[in-house]
Every structure is written in structure tokens, then in C-alpha cells.
Amino acid sequence: MTNIPETGRTSRITIRLIVIQILVFSLLLTLGGRLWYLQIRQGDEFAEAAAGNHVQQVVQPAVRGAILDANGVPIADNETRLVVSADRTELLRQSDDGEAVLADLAELLGMRVEDVTNQVRLCDAETPQPCWNGSPYQPIPITDEATTQQALQIRERAEDFPGITAEPTAVRRYPSPYGANTAQVLGYLGPVTDQEVADSEDTDNPLLRSDQIGRSGLESTYDGYLRGQAGVTEYEVDKFGRVLDESQSEAAEAGSNVITSIDSRVQAVVEQELLAAIETARGTPDPVTGRDYEADSGAAVVLDNDTGQVVAMASAPDYDPNVWVGGISSSEYAGLTDEDANNPLLNRAIQGQGPPGSTFKVISSTAAVNAGFDWDGSYNCSSSYNIGGQSFDNFESSAYGPISLGQAIEVSCNTVFFGLAHQMWQDDGGTDPVENPDDWLFNTAHDFGLGSPTGIDLPDEAAGRVPDREWKHDYWEANEETWCELAESDRDDYEAQVARENCTEGMNMRAGDMLNFSIGQGDVLVTPIQLASIYAAISNGGTLYEPSVGMAVVSPDGRHVEEIEPTVAGQLPANDATIADLQDATESVVTTGSAAWRFGGWPQDEIPLHAKTGTAEGYGDQQTDSWLATYTDDYTIVMTISQAGTGSGASGPFVRNIYEAIYGVGEDGSINEDVALIPDPDRELPEIDENGSIVADRDPDFDVSRTSGTQ
């Protein structure tokens, strides 16, 4: 073996290390150069390519929860339909902004071109309905009534229909069990706006652009429960639409179900009888003018006295809530909003306001007792009451002589309440009021819940109005300039005469204001739900409840039930003796008083019925409004009809029909509990089976047409 000197071996190692270093340096230099080339020379190109990558959301809509009546029967649920939708973004890529596509689509669907184009145009301040009020980036439904053949043609001819899809979709359905519409109570759905999406970002359940939310009624109040949570899967895709990665995925969560206190059978009866009352009134001549009553609208409410829960609520005119599903046409929208339609979207049971007429006298009587007047005292029921040369008359100028407060309610004597109101007004200083007037009438009305919303779980409830001193002054300030300008004019008609008086004295509480207020006339405004709450409180001994429609929220799997307990709003400002006196007086109205002619033969011993009639005078050419407030131990029913005459005359027979259906009372006064709609007022929630489904207790024998006893 040849021995290599140590110095030679070291030189070789050194050379190898130098070579390796050179190679490494060369590689680093090459890599650095390449990086420089990619980042500096081609940086813009790659940045542009990267910018083409984006995150795409695929939304799986949540199944909206059902709304059910007190027996578990669905009054709003879902069904699968073929929905044709349009993508505005894709349509706007067409040379004519998609006009030809929409025209071809209208021909295929058998729709008017105008209706189709209106569906996809965006709403703004200058665009009339119908239009799309949701996000422009989500599919816009054109119709939910496409046939299978139409859907197949859209799919097979995709090149002829760019931006148009036809997919099976779960859509809202309002099945109207037993013929009960329940339209204004249920409400309807509408698309979300971009602003609503932005406002919800920090909430527990943010909105997506594809969401439909409740726009009125129960659909709005309980939207957070019903809507559920849509599932969202996010994909990273390149500019060619190829999926690069799935970033995150959340499964859809179905909405909860809402059980209501509505009994659809009673609801059907109430709707039927309200419409029958209106139609009958339209054929009845006004005894004063001779012309038939207009009877242009009305409302009716049935309340459970011991809970404040709404058993039925009807408003006329009404509409089919299914008209909103899948997009509304121009003609359908006009049918809801034109002046001749008389606003069927308005829920007159909670939003309609008017003077309640003599139904207000239970409040005036309570105020008088609280002010120190004796319930059993003697009060003159003359045919008229005169103040300063102005005469305030009894209805039909009837006179009964000296009577008690209870009898004044029974025969609805205006002049007794005129005298009481005038005396209380004088005690407070009259035209020169004392520093802190007692204002028994105003304060009692407020304590009965008037002038404020009842708190019912339906949106946009009206507050009504108590025209007290504060309101009187505010109203004068708002109208002083107009009144005084008219007062200085040469006009001498009635309007000008009133303006001259109001210009200088409109801020003062005058005797006439108090007299009108005492009998529910003048500037006082009351809603049917407010009046029903008051009479329900008289029935139950004095407890005012916040009326409610929702009874429980049930999770989609049925495992969690959140009951909605009745809420006490307060107590009537009356002691037990006064409440008992009110109960006796309102019973006399039915047996011997102003409503007796409508309730003859009623089984009063078995089912004591109480009532108070009301006839509110109109202004100008307006005819009188009919009010009738009634109650038993279990339920309160209030019906009002605009421009229909007297309370007992217009509403009496039809309110009786409702009671007969509820209790199973025959025309001869006999009671058959087998046909009674609610034989047990203490109902419990519907049963939930082992699969978590709410069991519907349907009544196969019920026929609403058989309950009508047109009289």
C-alpha cells in the first residue's frame, strides 16, 4: 500500500470543500435569480393570476319552521315546488341586459313579459312595486308554479336561458285549514336587503343574501325562531371556476316550530261571520239618511279571558297569504294596494282605530265611582243635555228619568254620562283648571290600558289615543298656524267657524270635549284588541293581560319546548264591588237592555253572556260605526264594522253565531257539547310523538258552513 503524505490528503479535502461551496453558491445564486425573476419581472402576472382565485359560498337553505294552531294543525308550513329563478348578474352580461331571455321565459311560462321583467327589477325610491327588494346578487324567484315540462325545457335549453334556473325548492305554504285564512295574523315573507344583511353581521344568526324573512304578522315576530340557520360551504376557486380547496363547512339547522293559541275552526267561523255581518249591513238602509250602509271594513277578536291568548282574530277585507309566495304579480299587488282594495294588508284588529262609542261607558262608570259618585245613586236620563246653548242628545232622544249607573249602562243612556263628565270637569276648574286637576276620566282611561299598545306579539300595533290635556295642547300647537290662517279668511262655513274657535281656544279642555269623551266619541281612538282586553279583564275579576298569539316554541327535533307564559299587564282601577257591578250591568244589557233583542233564547243560566253595544258617530259623510263587546266566563268577543250602524244591529246576530259554534248551542238554546268547538277552555299543548313530531288533532267532521245561522 502506498502511503499518501498528510499534506496531500489535506489539500484534497480543501479542494473538495471549495468545489462544494462553489456549487452551493451557484445554486443559491440561481435560486435567487429565479425568485427575482418571478417576483420582480413576472410579479404582476402572478399577482393577477392569484387575484383570479376567490372564495365561493354554496348556501344550503334552512327549512323554515311551521306555525301551528292550538290543536297542532299547520297554518303555515312548507312544500316542495319547482321554482324558476333569474340571476341578474348573468342577465346583465347579455348584450340586451337579458330582455330577450326574459321574453322567451315569459312565453315558456305563459306569463306576461311585463310581470317577468317587474320581478327582476330592483326596488328604489322611484320604482313601484312589484320589484325585487332583496340582494341583487342572489337568485330572484320568477314563479313557484312551473310544470315539470317547463323545468325540463329550461334545463335542456340552457344556452337559450342563460342565468335562468329551475330547481325543486321548499317554499312557504299557507294551507288555510277549514277555510281559515288567518292572513293578517300570519303575515308573509320577503327577501332580505343588503342593509339588513350588514346590520345582522354581529348577531348570533346573521342573515344571508339568500334568506327570506318575516315581513309582518307572526312570520315577523317569531322570525328568529322560524328561520333556522342556513348551511354554508366555502370553496376556494380559481378564475376558471375550478375548486382549489374547501375552506369550511357548516350544516343547515332547521327552524323551530311555533304553536299558537289560534283555533283554526273558531278562526274560520269568525272570518265567515265577520264577512256575513259586513255583507248584511251593506244591504241595510241607514234610518236617518235612507241610503244603505257602506260597511267597508271590520274586525273581530276572540280572547281567552284567563290568559289573554287570542283564540281567533279576523280583519276584513282580507287576502290569500299565498299570493306572496314565489313572487307577486303586478295585478296581484294592485289588488292589495290600490285605493279600491281598502288596504287588506292592514290588521284592523290591532291597527284599526276609532271612537268606541258606548262600549267606553264601562270606563266612564268606573271613573265616576272612583271620583266619589254612588253606583246606585239616582241620575237623570233626560232626552238631551244642554251646555251654553249647545244640545247633546241621547241616542234616538230616548229618556228614562232617574236611573242608576248600572241602568245607564243597560239602556246606554248618554245624558247620565254627560252630567257626570260635566260635573267632574267643573270640579277640576272648568275652563280655568286647577293646578293639578284630578282628571278622573282621562286617568281611568289610561289605567284601563288605553292610549298605549297592549303588547300583543304582533308587529306594528297601534296605540290608540286618550285626548287628555297634554294631547290637546300638543294638537293645538301642531295646528295653530293653519287654524289661525283660516280664521282670518273670508270664509264663513262650518270648517272656518271651528277654526276661529280653535285658533284662540283650541288648547283648552272644553266642556263639550269632556262630554264627548265620556261616551266614547270625539277624539278618543281605541283598537279592537284594546277593547277586548278590557272586557276580558272585567270578566276575570280585573286582571289585564298582554294579549298573545304564540303559546310555545318547539325545537325541530321536538325535544325542547319553550312555553310562552301569559303576561299580566296590570289591574283595572276598580275594586271588587265595582267590577261586580260592571258584570251585573253588562249582563242586563243582554237580558233586558240594548242587546236583548239579539240574544233572546240564549241559555243564560248555563252560559251567562254579557255585552255592551256601541254606535260611534262619523264625521261629515261618514256613517256610524258599529261596536259590540261581549264576554262569557271563558271568552271575550269584540266585533266592529266601519259605517254599519248600531252595535247590536250590525254585529249582534253574527257574534251570537260565533258563541253558538264555540259552546255547541242550537237555535233553540239547547247545548250539545259533542259539537262544541272548545268544550274545555283549559287546553294543553298538542302532543309530541316519539319522533319529535307535533301531532295534529284534526277535526274531520267540522264544516264551517254548517255553523252559520244567518238571521
C-alpha positions, 0 to 999 in steps of 0.5 A: 500500500502506498502511503499518501503524505498528510499534506496531500490528503489535506489539500484534497479535502480543501479542494473538495470543500471549495468545489462544494461551496462553489456549487452551493453558491451557484445554486443559491445564486440561481435560486435567487435569480429565479425568485427575482425573476418571478417576483420582480419581472413576472410579479404582476402576472402572478399577482393577477393570476392569484387575484383570479382565485376567490372564495365561493359560498354554496348556501344550503337553505334552512327549512323554515319552521311551521306555525301551528294552531292550538290543536297542532294543525299547520297554518303555515308550513312548507312544500316542495315546488319547482321554482324558476329563478333569474340571476341578474348578474348573468342577465346583465352580461347579455348584450340586451341586459337579458330582455330577450331571455326574459321574453322567451321565459315569459312565453315558456311560462305563459306569463306576461313579459311585463310581470317577468321583467317587474320581478327582476327589477330592483326596488328604489325610491322611484320604482313601484312595486312589484320589484325585487327588494332583496340582494341583487346578487342572489337568485330572484324567484320568477314563479313557484308554479312551473310544470315539470315540462317547463323545468325540463325545457329550461334545463335542456335549453340552457344556452337559450336561458342563460342565468335562468334556473329551475330547481325543486325548492321548499317554499312557504305554504299557507294551507288555510285549514277549514277555510281559515285564512288567518292572513293578517295574523300570519303575515308573509315573507320577503327577501332580505336587503343588503342593509339588513344583511350588514346590520345582522353581521354581529348577531348570533344568526346573521342573515344571508343574501339568500334568506327570506324573512318575516315581513309582518304578522307572526312570520315577523315576530317569531322570525328568529325562531322560524328561520333556522340557520342556513348551511354554508360551504366555502370553496376556494376557486380559481378564475376558471371556476375550478375548486382549489380547496374547501375552506369550511363547512357548516350544516343547515339547522332547521327552524323551530316550530311555533304553536299558537293559541289560534283555533283554526275552526273558531278562526274560520267561523269568525272570518265567515261571520265577520264577512256575513255581518259586513255583507248584511249591513251593506244591504241595510238602509241607514234610518236617518239618511235612507241610503244603505250602509257602506260597511267597508271594513271590520274586525273581530277578536276572540280572547281567552279571558284567563290568559289573554291568548287570542283564540281567533282574530279576523280583519276584513277585507282580507287576502290569500297569504299565498299570493306572496309566495314565489313572487307577486304579480303586478295585478296581484299587488294592485289588488292589495294596494290600490285605493279600491282594495281598502288596504287588506294588508292592514290588521284592523284588529290591532291597527284599526282605530276609532271612537268606541262609542258606548262600549267606553261607558264601562270606563266612564262608570268606573271613573265616576265611582272612583271620583266619589259618585254612588253606583246606585245613586239616582241620575237623570236620563233626560232626552238631551243635555244642554251646555251654553246653548249647545244640545247633546242628545241621547241616542234616538232622544230616548229618556228614562228619568232617574236611573242608576249607573248600572241602568245607564249602562243597560239602556246606554243612556248618554245624558247620565254620562254627560252630567257626570263628565260635566260635573267632574270637569267643573270640579277640576276648574272648568275652563280655568283648571286647577293646578293639578286637576284630578282628571278622573276620566282621562286617568281611568282611561289610561289605567284601563290600558288605553292610549298605549299598545297592549303588547300583543306579539304582533308587529306594528300595533297601534296605540290608540289615543286618550285626548287628555290635556297634554294631547290637546295642547300638543294638537293645538300647537301642531295646528295653530298656524293653519287654524289661525290662517283660516280664521282670518279668511273670508270664509264663513262655513262650518270648517272656518267657524271651528277654526276661529274657535280653535285658533284662540281656544283650541288648547283648552279642555272644553266642556263639550270635549269632556262630554264627548269623551265620556261616551266614547266619541270625539277624539278618543281612538281605541283598537279592537284588541284594546277593547277586548282586553278590557272586557276580558279583564272585567270578566276575570275579576280585573286582571289585564293581560298582554294579549298573545298569539304564540303559546310555545316554541318547539325545537325541530327535533321536538325535544325542547319546548319553550312555553310562552307564559301569559303576561299580566299587564296590570289591574283595572282601577276598580275594586271588587264591588265595582267590577261586580257591578260592571258584570251585573250591568253588562249582563242586563244589557243582554237580558233586558237592555240594548242587546236583548233583542239579539240574544233572546233564547240564549241559555243564560243560566248555563252560559251567562253572556254579557255585552255592551253595544256601541254606535260611534258617530262619523264625521261629515259623510261618514256613517256610524260605526258599529261596536259590540263587546261581549264576554262569557266566563271563558271568552271575550268577543269584540266585533266592529264594522266601519259605517254599519250602524248600531252595535247590536244591529250590525254585529249582534246576530253574527257574534251570537253565531260565533258563541253558538259554534264555540259552546255547541248551542242550537237555535233553540238554546239547547247545548250539545257539547259533542259539537262544541268547538272548545268544550274545555277552555283549559287546553294543553299543548298538542302532543309530541310523538316519539319522533319529535313530531307535533301531532295534529288533532284534526277535526274531520267532521267540522264544516264551517258552513254548517255553523252559520245561522244567518238571521 
